[in-house]
Amino acid sequence: MTNRKLILYIAVSLDGFIADEGESLEWLLKTEGEGDNGYGGFYETIDTVLLGRRTYDWIMRHENGNFPYKGKKCYVFSKSLKGKNEYVEFTDEEIPALVKNLKGQEGGDIWIVGGGELLYCFIKERLVDRFIITVAPALIGRGIPLFKENDIEMDLELKSVRRFNQFAELQYDYKGRPVL
């Protein structure tokens, strides 16, 4: 058994949104950080990226074809797209089965990039080992929430707090026993 962790690494507004109603991140880009706000160090620890279909489509629209996770094994959860392209493999495999398979392989940590619908499935199944949430000093009022309203309780343990100028990074580990 390997020690690969399934990690949510994401930025959020102080009022809990990952994007505004128009899926814009302008509020985030206006915030003054420090260097890459810890992203580079985190990125070195992962070798697998998990994306929902809407997040993948957003990235492809906004990055002008410059896929940001080149060199990493990337899976996109989609019910309609099948197969793979030069950057990602599309899958409709059940999330717990895929995670169990990935955690059983040698490699670095696994990053859940987004989005909210996909994250809800991982939380519901208690598959997230670590939450790294970077809070931006912005209230945006409405938008896409990080966490959907749900009836799931999870006990977390605060592992670290780091400051990157105006950003605060909070790192929590799931205190429950690993499911897989």
N, CA, C and O of each residue as an XYZ file, in Angstrom:
720
protein
N       0.847     -1.193      0.000
C       0.000      0.000      0.000
C       0.884      1.244      0.000
O       1.886      1.301      0.713
N       0.520      2.206     -0.776
C       1.301      3.442     -0.849
C       0.724      4.490      0.097
O      -0.336      4.286      0.689
N       1.415      5.590      0.229
C       0.965      6.680      1.098
C       0.428      7.861      0.309
O       0.443      8.987      0.808
N      -0.040      7.639     -0.891
C      -0.564      8.741     -1.698
C      -1.762      9.369     -1.002
O      -2.628      8.670     -0.475
N      -1.799     10.686     -1.006
C      -2.927     11.409     -0.413
C      -3.767     12.037     -1.519
O      -3.253     12.465     -2.552
N      -5.061     12.078     -1.273
C      -5.989     12.772     -2.158
C      -6.205     14.151     -1.551
O      -6.711     14.271     -0.435
N      -5.819     15.197     -2.290
C      -5.755     16.550     -1.743
C      -6.639     17.504     -2.535
O      -6.610     17.535     -3.766
N      -7.426     18.282     -1.795
C      -8.107     19.425     -2.391
C      -7.204     20.620     -2.151
O      -6.907     20.953     -1.004
N      -6.764     21.268     -3.217
C      -5.933     22.476     -3.132
C      -6.659     23.520     -3.963
O      -6.774     23.386     -5.181
N      -7.157     24.578     -3.288
C      -8.038     25.508     -3.980
C      -8.025     26.862     -3.287
O      -7.711     26.960     -2.101
N      -8.368     27.897     -4.033
C      -8.530     29.239     -3.470
C     -10.015     29.541     -3.344
O     -10.831     29.086     -4.146
N     -10.346     30.319     -2.320
C     -11.743     30.628     -2.038
C     -11.835     32.066     -1.536
O     -10.903     32.575     -0.912
N     -12.957     32.710     -1.810
C     -13.197     34.032     -1.247
C     -13.512     33.862      0.242
O     -13.850     32.763      0.682
N     -13.405     34.927      1.004
C     -13.684     34.851      2.428
C     -15.111     34.381      2.701
O     -15.374     33.758      3.729
N     -16.028     34.675      1.787
C     -17.404     34.224      1.976
C     -17.695     32.874      1.310
O     -18.858     32.503      1.146
N     -16.649     32.142      0.926
C     -16.807     30.746      0.554
C     -17.046     30.406     -0.897
O     -17.527     29.314     -1.199
N     -16.718     31.331     -1.826
C     -16.947     31.059     -3.244
C     -15.634     30.812     -3.988
O     -14.611     31.427     -3.689
N     -15.682     29.897     -4.965
C     -14.503     29.607     -5.778
C     -14.514     30.377     -7.093
O     -13.495     30.442     -7.781
N     -15.643     30.952     -7.444
C     -15.781     31.791     -8.637
C     -17.059     32.599     -8.477
O     -17.941     32.236     -7.700
N     -17.152     33.703     -9.224
C     -18.395     34.473     -9.149
C     -19.453     33.818    -10.032
O     -19.214     32.761    -10.615
N     -20.613     34.443    -10.127
C     -21.722     33.841    -10.881
C     -21.398     33.636    -12.354
O     -21.934     32.723    -12.983
N     -20.537     34.466    -12.906
C     -20.140     34.330    -14.305
C     -18.913     33.457    -14.497
O     -18.313     33.466    -15.572
N     -18.522     32.690    -13.456
C     -17.354     31.812    -13.446
C     -16.044     32.592    -13.546
O     -15.017     32.029    -13.926
N     -16.071     33.871    -13.212
C     -14.863     34.705    -13.270
C     -14.050     34.566    -11.993
O     -14.589     34.343    -10.908
N     -12.730     34.704    -12.153
C     -11.808     34.689    -11.020
C     -11.133     36.048    -10.842
O     -10.102     36.147    -10.176
N     -11.703     37.079    -11.426
C     -11.100     38.417    -11.340
C     -10.853     38.846     -9.901
O      -9.816     39.438     -9.601
N     -11.788     38.556     -9.012
C     -11.641     38.901     -7.595
C     -10.386     38.269     -7.000
O      -9.749     38.856     -6.125
N     -10.032     37.080     -7.469
C      -8.849     36.374     -6.977
C      -7.573     36.967     -7.555
O      -6.574     37.120     -6.853
N      -7.615     37.297     -8.833
C      -6.427     37.812     -9.509
C      -6.042     39.204     -9.035
O      -4.898     39.622     -9.217
N      -6.986     39.937     -8.423
C      -6.703     41.277     -7.913
C      -5.970     41.250     -6.573
O      -5.437     42.269     -6.133
N      -5.944     40.097     -5.934
C      -5.343     39.986     -4.606
C      -3.827     39.894     -4.717
O      -3.292     39.156     -5.544
N      -3.151     40.656     -3.870
C      -1.692     40.665     -3.893
C      -1.148     39.511     -3.066
O      -1.338     39.449     -1.852
N      -0.475     38.611     -3.742
C       0.098     37.448     -3.077
C       1.588     37.612     -2.871
O       2.120     38.722     -2.858
N       2.240     36.486     -2.710
C       3.678     36.464     -2.475
C       4.265     35.323     -3.304
O       3.974     34.154     -3.052
N       5.084     35.663     -4.282
C       5.616     34.641     -5.174
C       4.477     33.920     -5.865
O       3.577     34.552     -6.420
N       4.515     32.597     -5.832
C       3.407     31.827     -6.420
C       2.446     31.325     -5.342
O       1.644     30.422     -5.582
N       2.537     31.916     -4.168
C       1.638     31.600     -3.041
C       1.698     30.127     -2.628
O       0.705     29.571     -2.161
N       2.853     29.505     -2.799
C       3.031     28.120     -2.389
C       2.651     27.090     -3.435
O       2.815     25.890     -3.214
N       2.142     27.551     -4.582
C       1.675     26.628     -5.615
C       2.792     25.722     -6.139
O       2.596     24.516     -6.288
N       3.948     26.295     -6.414
C       5.054     25.516     -6.985
C       5.465     24.361     -6.093
O       5.676     23.245     -6.568
N       5.577     24.628     -4.811
C       5.942     23.573     -3.867
C       4.893     22.478     -3.815
O       5.220     21.292     -3.792
N       3.627     22.883     -3.797
C       2.546     21.904     -3.804
C       2.560     21.086     -5.092
O       2.454     19.860     -5.057
N       2.690     21.765     -6.223
C       2.619     21.124     -7.531
C       3.686     20.038     -7.681
O       3.465     19.039     -8.365
N       4.829     20.233     -7.049
C       5.911     19.235     -7.113
C       5.525     17.935     -6.412
O       6.068     16.878     -6.734
N       4.592     17.999     -5.457
C       4.239     16.812     -4.668
C       3.194     15.927     -5.338
O       2.970     14.798     -4.902
N       2.554     16.425     -6.391
C       1.484     15.653     -7.025
C       1.930     15.128     -8.388
O       2.785     15.715     -9.051
N       1.331     14.013     -8.786
C       1.591     13.528    -10.146
C       0.304     13.163    -10.874
O       0.330     12.751    -12.034
N      -0.830     13.319    -10.177
C      -2.118     12.988    -10.766
C      -3.103     14.113    -10.463
O      -3.149     14.633     -9.348
N      -3.893     14.480    -11.478
C      -4.857     15.571    -11.368
C      -6.244     15.042    -11.736
O      -6.408     14.339    -12.733
N      -7.238     15.392    -10.912
C      -8.614     14.990    -11.167
C      -9.452     16.234    -11.404
O      -9.419     17.176    -10.611
N     -10.209     16.234    -12.504
C     -11.022     17.390    -12.889
C     -12.433     16.951    -13.235
O     -12.653     15.865    -13.772
N     -13.390     17.824    -12.915
C     -14.732     17.635    -13.429
C     -14.788     18.176    -14.848
O     -13.924     18.950    -15.260
N     -15.783     17.775    -15.578
C     -15.915     18.180    -16.980
C     -16.081     19.698    -17.135
O     -15.469     20.296    -18.020
N     -16.907     20.327    -16.280
C     -17.093     21.777    -16.384
C     -15.788     22.520    -16.104
O     -15.482     23.510    -16.770
N     -15.022     22.051    -15.128
C     -13.734     22.686    -14.811
C     -12.772     22.523    -15.978
O     -12.074     23.467    -16.349
N     -12.734     21.336    -16.554
C     -11.874     21.097    -17.718
C     -12.259     22.025    -18.872
O     -11.394     22.646    -19.488
N     -13.556     22.116    -19.161
C     -14.015     22.995    -20.240
C     -13.651     24.451    -19.962
O     -13.253     25.174    -20.875
N     -13.785     24.889    -18.701
C     -13.437     26.264    -18.323
C     -11.950     26.504    -18.577
O     -11.568     27.531    -19.139
N     -11.118     25.556    -18.162
C      -9.668     25.687    -18.358
C      -9.344     25.788    -19.844
O      -8.541     26.631    -20.245
N      -9.951     24.951    -20.652
C      -9.658     24.957    -22.084
C     -10.106     26.269    -22.739
O      -9.461     26.735    -23.678
N     -11.188     26.861    -22.264
C     -11.647     28.156    -22.788
C     -10.731     29.304    -22.350
O     -10.403     30.180    -23.150
N     -10.327     29.292    -21.096
C      -9.620     30.442    -20.535
C      -8.101     30.368    -20.641
O      -7.426     31.382    -20.464
N      -7.564     29.224    -20.918
C      -6.104     29.089    -21.044
C      -5.661     29.080    -22.508
O      -4.494     28.819    -22.798
N      -6.571     29.360    -23.420
C      -6.261     29.433    -24.852
C      -5.488     28.212    -25.347
O      -4.525     28.332    -26.104
N      -5.928     27.041    -24.905
C      -5.307     25.804    -25.372
C      -4.013     25.459    -24.660
O      -3.431     24.413    -24.944
N      -3.538     26.298    -23.744
C      -2.308     26.021    -23.006
C      -2.663     25.244    -21.746
O      -2.859     25.836    -20.685
N      -2.747     23.932    -21.857
C      -3.171     23.095    -20.734
C      -2.162     23.220    -19.600
O      -0.976     22.968    -19.812
N      -2.602     23.605    -18.391
C      -1.670     23.907    -17.305
C      -1.077     22.708    -16.575
O      -0.161     22.878    -15.771
N      -1.571     21.507    -16.832
C      -1.092     20.352    -16.072
C      -0.341     19.346    -16.942
O      -0.410     18.138    -16.718
N       0.367     19.859    -17.926
C       1.164     18.990    -18.795
C       2.180     18.231    -17.945
O       2.752     18.776    -17.001
N       2.389     16.989    -18.292
C       3.360     16.180    -17.560
C       2.776     15.472    -16.349
O       3.476     14.706    -15.687
N       1.521     15.711    -16.051
C       0.841     15.023    -14.957
C      -0.201     14.090    -15.561
O      -0.717     14.353    -16.648
N      -0.509     13.018    -14.872
C      -1.586     12.125    -15.303
C      -2.893     12.818    -14.935
O      -3.134     13.102    -13.762
N      -3.734     13.091    -15.921
C      -4.972     13.854    -15.686
C      -6.194     13.035    -16.084
O      -6.257     12.451    -17.166
N      -7.162     13.012    -15.169
C      -8.430     12.353    -15.431
C      -9.536     13.398    -15.375
O      -9.582     14.218    -14.458
N     -10.428     13.361    -16.365
C     -11.598     14.241    -16.400
C     -12.833     13.357    -16.299
O     -13.043     12.461    -17.117
N     -13.653     13.627    -15.272
C     -14.885     12.870    -15.102
C     -15.938     13.421    -16.043
O     -16.309     14.592    -15.964
N     -16.418     12.557    -16.943
C     -17.396     12.976    -17.947
C     -18.286     11.801    -18.299
O     -17.817     10.673    -18.446
N     -19.552     12.070    -18.429
C     -20.483     11.022    -18.852
C     -20.567     10.937    -20.377
O     -20.978      9.913    -20.923
N     -20.174     12.020    -21.065
C     -20.342     12.032    -22.516
C     -19.030     11.874    -23.293
O     -19.034     11.279    -24.370
N     -17.925     12.385    -22.783
C     -16.647     12.254    -23.497
C     -15.949     10.966    -23.087
O     -15.925     10.605    -21.910
N     -15.385     10.281    -24.069
C     -14.705      9.006    -23.816
C     -13.298      9.073    -24.405
O     -12.996      9.939    -25.225
N     -12.451      8.153    -23.976
C     -11.117      8.052    -24.534
C     -10.154      9.028    -23.897
O     -10.276      9.367    -22.719
N      -9.185      9.482    -24.697
C      -8.182     10.399    -24.179
C      -7.698     11.302    -25.281
O      -7.882     11.018    -26.464
N      -7.075     12.398    -24.884
C      -6.389     13.266    -25.834
C      -4.942     13.407    -25.350
O      -4.500     12.635    -24.499
N      -4.210     14.372    -25.878
C      -2.793     14.451    -25.514
C      -2.563     14.824    -24.052
O      -1.461     14.626    -23.539
N      -3.584     15.362    -23.364
C      -3.404     15.817    -21.982
C      -4.189     15.030    -20.947
O      -3.712     14.844    -19.828
N      -5.379     14.566    -21.293
C      -6.263     13.970    -20.290
C      -6.865     12.661    -20.759
O      -6.935     12.367    -21.952
N      -7.299     11.883    -19.771
C      -8.093     10.691    -20.035
C      -9.481     10.959    -19.464
O      -9.622     11.318    -18.295
N     -10.502     10.782    -20.294
C     -11.878     10.975    -19.854
C     -12.365      9.669    -19.225
O     -12.093      8.580    -19.732
N     -13.086      9.798    -18.116
C     -13.549      8.601    -17.425
C     -14.950      8.813    -16.863
O     -15.326      9.918    -16.471
N     -15.707      7.728    -16.836
C     -16.990      7.744    -16.137
C     -16.975      6.660    -15.058
O     -18.019      6.229    -14.568
N     -15.753      6.232    -14.702
C     -15.587      5.228    -13.658
C     -16.125      5.773    -12.329
O     -16.047      6.974    -12.070
N     -16.654      4.912    -11.517
C     -17.132      5.309    -10.193
C     -15.958      5.889     -9.399
O     -14.864      5.324     -9.392
N     -16.193      7.009     -8.738
C     -15.123      7.729     -8.043
C     -14.405      6.857     -7.015
O     -13.175      6.819     -7.033
N     -15.108      6.150     -6.111
C     -14.372      5.337     -5.135
C     -13.461      4.291     -5.778
O     -12.350      4.063     -5.301
N     -13.918      3.662     -6.844
C     -13.113      2.637     -7.517
C     -11.861      3.248     -8.134
O     -10.774      2.684     -8.012
N     -12.003      4.397     -8.795
C     -10.848      5.050     -9.402
C      -9.848      5.474     -8.333
O      -8.643      5.279     -8.494
N     -10.342      6.051     -7.246
C      -9.448      6.504     -6.176
C      -8.715      5.323     -5.548
O      -7.514      5.405     -5.293
N      -9.419      4.237     -5.301
C      -8.774      3.045     -4.730
C      -7.667      2.551     -5.655
O      -6.580      2.199     -5.197
N      -7.947      2.527     -6.953
C      -6.951      2.114     -7.936
C      -5.742      3.048     -7.908
O      -4.601      2.590     -7.865
N      -5.995      4.362     -7.934
C      -4.890      5.330     -7.948
C      -4.063      5.265     -6.668
O      -2.834      5.315     -6.721
N      -4.726      5.154     -5.524
C      -3.998      5.096     -4.254
C      -3.180      3.824     -4.121
O      -2.208      3.784     -3.368
N      -3.568      2.788     -4.847
C      -2.824      1.533     -4.813
C      -1.583      1.546     -5.684
O      -0.761      0.633     -5.610
N      -1.443      2.571     -6.508
C      -0.282      2.682     -7.387
C       0.813      3.506     -6.718
O       0.539      4.329     -5.844
N       2.028      3.282     -7.128
C       3.141      4.117     -6.665
C       3.002      5.490     -7.308
O       2.502      5.611     -8.426
N       3.446      6.520     -6.599
C       3.421      7.851     -7.187
C       3.268      8.930     -6.143
O       3.274      8.672     -4.939
N       3.130     10.149     -6.638
C       2.941     11.299     -5.770
C       1.488     11.420     -5.356
O       0.671     10.533     -5.605
N       1.190     12.535     -4.721
C      -0.172     12.782     -4.264
C      -1.103     13.069     -5.442
O      -0.656     13.295     -6.566
N      -2.396     13.055     -5.160
C      -3.446     13.204     -6.165
C      -4.203     14.483     -5.844
O      -4.640     14.682     -4.711
N      -4.358     15.352     -6.839
C      -4.970     16.664     -6.642
C      -6.361     16.713     -7.250
O      -6.544     16.438     -8.436
N      -7.346     17.067     -6.420
C      -8.687     17.347     -6.918
C      -8.701     18.830     -7.261
O      -8.714     19.672     -6.363
N      -8.698     19.158     -8.549
C      -8.694     20.553     -8.977
C     -10.081     21.161     -8.831
O     -10.206     22.303     -8.391
N     -11.102     20.440     -9.183
C     -12.468     20.975     -9.097
C     -13.319     20.285    -10.125
O     -12.855     19.452    -10.903
N     -14.523     20.641    -10.104
C     -15.199     21.692     -9.376
C     -16.058     21.198     -8.245
O     -15.871     20.106     -7.708
N     -17.012     22.047     -7.900
C     -17.844     21.835     -6.735
C     -18.647     20.549     -6.758
O     -18.762     19.879     -5.732
N     -19.200     20.193     -7.898
C     -19.993     18.954     -7.995
C     -19.104     17.740     -7.751
O     -19.481     16.824     -7.019
N     -17.929     17.737     -8.363
C     -16.996     16.630     -8.199
C     -16.522     16.560     -6.748
O     -16.466     15.480     -6.160
N     -16.185     17.702     -6.178
C     -15.716     17.738     -4.801
C     -16.769     17.154     -3.860
O     -16.440     16.403     -2.942
N     -18.030     17.500     -4.092
C     -19.109     16.972     -3.256
C     -19.083     15.446     -3.248
O     -19.256     14.833     -2.194
N     -18.872     14.831     -4.396
C     -18.825     13.371     -4.478
C     -17.666     12.806     -3.664
O     -17.819     11.787     -2.991
N     -16.511     13.459     -3.723
C     -15.351     12.996     -2.965
C     -15.580     13.140     -1.462
O     -15.205     12.261     -0.686
N     -16.195     14.250     -1.053
C     -16.466     14.476      0.371
C     -17.516     13.488      0.874
O     -17.371     12.913      1.952
N     -18.563     13.299      0.090
C     -19.636     12.367      0.474
C     -19.069     10.974      0.733
O     -19.514     10.279      1.648
N     -18.103     10.572     -0.059
C     -17.482      9.249      0.084
C     -16.313      9.265      1.080
O     -15.681      8.235      1.316
N     -16.029     10.442      1.662
C     -14.940     10.623      2.631
C     -13.587     10.182      2.058
O     -12.826      9.457      2.699
N     -13.317     10.636      0.848
C     -12.092     10.259      0.149
C     -10.995     11.315      0.226
O      -9.845     11.029     -0.107
N     -11.328     12.528      0.659
C     -10.337     13.608      0.704
C      -9.501     13.445      1.968
O     -10.032     13.448      3.078
N      -8.186     13.301      1.790
C      -7.276     13.150      2.929
C      -6.834     14.493      3.491
O      -6.641     14.638      4.698
N      -6.674     15.476      2.604
C      -6.149     16.777      3.028
C      -6.865     17.886      2.266
O      -7.117     17.780      1.066
N      -7.183     18.939      2.986
C      -7.786     20.140      2.411
C      -6.767     21.263      2.551
O      -6.390     21.613      3.669
N      -6.317     21.834      1.443
C      -5.449     23.010      1.468
C      -6.251     24.124      0.812
O      -6.423     24.155     -0.407
N      -6.733     25.031      1.640
C      -7.640     26.074      1.178
C      -6.983     27.421      1.396
O      -6.667     27.791      2.526
N      -6.780     28.153      0.312
C      -6.182     29.480      0.375
C      -7.302     30.501      0.319
O      -8.062     30.558     -0.648
N      -7.395     31.308      1.371
C      -8.479     32.277      1.498
C      -8.001     33.645      1.026
O      -6.982     34.160      1.488
N      -8.763     34.225      0.091
C      -8.473     35.566     -0.430
C      -9.320     36.580      0.338
O     -10.456     36.284      0.709
N      -8.773     37.772      0.579
C      -9.510     38.793      1.320
C     -10.525     39.509      0.431
O     -10.385     40.695      0.133
N     -11.537     38.771      0.021
C     -12.569     39.338     -0.852
C     -13.912     38.721     -0.488
O     -14.017     37.520     -0.239
N     -14.926     39.562     -0.462
C     -16.306     39.103     -0.331
C     -16.948     39.321     -1.690
O     -17.010     40.454     -2.168
N     -17.428     38.251     -2.321
C     -18.002     38.425     -3.658
C     -19.517     38.256     -3.669
O     -20.159     38.470     -4.697
N     -20.089     37.873     -2.532
C     -21.545     37.890     -2.377
C     -22.300     36.717     -2.949
O     -23.135     36.120     -2.269
N     -22.018     36.381     -4.184
C     -22.706     35.272     -4.857
C     -21.712     34.606     -5.798
O     -20.709     35.190     -6.207
N     -22.031     33.373     -6.120
C     -21.169     32.669     -7.060
C     -21.250     31.171     -6.873
O     -22.269     30.629     -6.443
N     -20.158     30.517     -7.206
C     -20.069     29.066     -7.098
C     -19.444     28.747     -5.747
O     -18.278     29.068     -5.517
N     -20.204     28.119     -4.849
C     -19.665     27.847     -3.512
C     -18.633     26.722     -3.532
O     -18.710     25.797     -4.341
N     -17.676     26.823     -2.630
C     -16.699     25.746     -2.497
C     -17.402     24.465     -2.053
O     -17.194     23.400     -2.634
N     -18.229     24.578     -1.025
C     -18.928     23.406     -0.523
C     -20.422     23.557     -0.759
O     -21.022     24.570     -0.401
N     -21.012     22.539     -1.366
C     -22.463     22.506     -1.552
C     -23.118     22.287     -0.202
O     -22.520     21.716      0.711
N     -24.363     22.751     -0.086
C     -25.122     22.455      1.123
C     -25.294     20.945      1.189
O     -25.690     20.313      0.209
N     -24.994     20.369      2.351
C     -25.101     18.923      2.479
C     -25.314     18.544      3.934
O     -25.320     19.404      4.814
N     -25.488     17.267      4.180
C     -25.678     16.776      5.541
C     -24.503     15.908      5.978
O     -24.663     14.987      6.778
N     -23.326     16.212      5.445
C     -22.123     15.435      5.736
C     -21.326     16.141      6.819
O     -21.103     17.350      6.750
N     -20.901     15.383      7.815
C     -20.013     15.918      8.834
C     -18.669     15.220      8.715
O     -18.607     14.002      8.550
N     -17.606     15.984      8.798
C     -16.246     15.439      8.780
C     -15.440     16.156      9.846
O     -15.465     17.384      9.927
N     -14.730     15.401     10.657
C     -13.831     16.004     11.627
C     -12.479     16.197     10.959
O     -11.899     15.269     10.396
N     -11.997     17.428     11.038
C     -10.717     17.780     10.430
C      -9.753     18.232     11.509
O     -10.165     18.676     12.581
N      -8.471     18.115     11.216
C      -7.431     18.576     12.129
C      -6.599     19.628     11.419
O      -6.063     19.380     10.338
N      -6.489     20.815     12.032
C      -5.678     21.882     11.459
C      -4.209     21.492     11.555
O      -3.693     21.244     12.644
N      -3.535     21.439     10.397
C      -2.123     21.054     10.346
C      -1.195     22.255     10.218
O      -0.094     22.261     10.769
N      -1.650     23.281      9.481
C      -0.788     24.459      9.337
C      -1.589     25.655      8.845
O      -2.660     25.524      8.252
N      -1.025     26.823      9.116
C      -1.545     28.094      8.619
C      -0.337     28.839      8.077
O       0.657     29.020      8.781
N      -0.424     29.271      6.819
C       0.668     30.051      6.223
C       0.091     31.311      5.608
O      -1.047     31.337      5.138
N       0.908     32.357      5.623
C       0.484     33.624      5.030
C       1.342     33.905      3.806
O       2.567     33.784      3.837
N       0.664     34.283      2.731
C       1.319     34.728      1.503
C       0.790     36.118      1.203
O      -0.142     36.276      0.414
N       1.385     37.133      1.833
C       0.938     38.520      1.754
C      -0.528     38.590      2.159
O      -0.836     38.437      3.341
N      -1.441     38.816      1.220
C      -2.859     38.963      1.558
C      -3.634     37.638      1.572
O      -4.819     37.628      1.905
N      -2.994     36.541      1.221
C      -3.651     35.231      1.240
C      -3.325     34.491      2.537
O      -2.223     34.616      3.070
N      -4.278     33.729      3.033
C      -4.064     32.845      4.184
C      -4.321     31.413      3.728
O      -5.413     31.095      3.257
N      -3.325     30.555      3.866
C      -3.471     29.150      3.489
C      -3.727     28.321      4.741
O      -2.944     28.346      5.691
N      -4.831     27.591      4.726
C      -5.213     26.716      5.830
C      -5.100     25.273      5.349
O      -5.617     24.917      4.291
N      -4.419     24.454      6.139
C      -4.257     23.052      5.756
C      -4.863     22.163      6.848
O      -4.482     22.230      8.017
N      -5.818     21.333      6.424
C      -6.506     20.429      7.337
C      -6.367     18.999      6.839
O      -6.399     18.751      5.634
N      -6.215     18.064      7.759
C      -6.265     16.646      7.426
C      -7.559     16.054      7.964
O      -8.054     16.454      9.017
N      -8.091     15.101      7.227
C      -9.288     14.376      7.659
C      -8.895     13.475      8.817
O      -7.932     12.715      8.715
N      -9.635     13.554      9.922
C      -9.297     12.788     11.119
C      -9.887     11.396     11.104
O      -9.503     10.561     11.923
N     -10.801     11.124     10.204
C     -11.405      9.795     10.146
C     -10.410      8.775      9.609
O      -9.371      9.129      9.052
N     -10.736      7.553      9.782
C      -9.851      6.510      9.247
C      -9.953      6.517      7.726
O     -11.029      6.746      7.175
N      -8.842      6.268      7.053
C      -8.894      6.229      5.592
C      -9.881      5.177      5.107
O      -9.901      4.053      5.610
N     -10.692      5.546      4.137
C     -11.681      4.631      3.596
C     -11.007      3.588      2.712
O     -11.413      2.426      2.688
N      -9.979      4.011      1.989
C      -9.313      3.088      1.050
C      -7.940      2.742      1.505
O      -7.242      1.981      0.837
